Amino acid sequence: MDENQDFAYAVSEKALRNIAETAGRQVSGVITIRSCSAAVTGGVVHIHLAVRARYGSDLHGLALEVQRRASEAIDSMAEPAGLDISVTIEDLAVLPAE
């Protein structure tokens, strides 16, 4: 294939969800990603992550970090025209003392 030739590809919504979930789970204080939805409209990727977080975590900072990591991962892997990521702290987990 000629390097100057146009090449088109698509990244499925399932793949986008997996990228966002994987990135979000790496944030300290995230217990799990309870749900993740993805939609693509006019080249803009819309992601919503619902997070179960550790009780006592800085929830504001945690949500921002989940958003940042998911954004960086999707930007680097899929290069969307636009990106809109929202995060909801849906539940808290009280973990036993170590």
Buried (B, 14 or more C-beta within 10 A) or exposed (E): EEEEEEEEEEBEBEBBBBBBBBBBBEBEBBBBBEBBBBEBEEEEBBBBBBBBBBEEBEBEEBBEBBBBBBBEBBEEEBEBEEBEBEBEBBEBEEEEEE
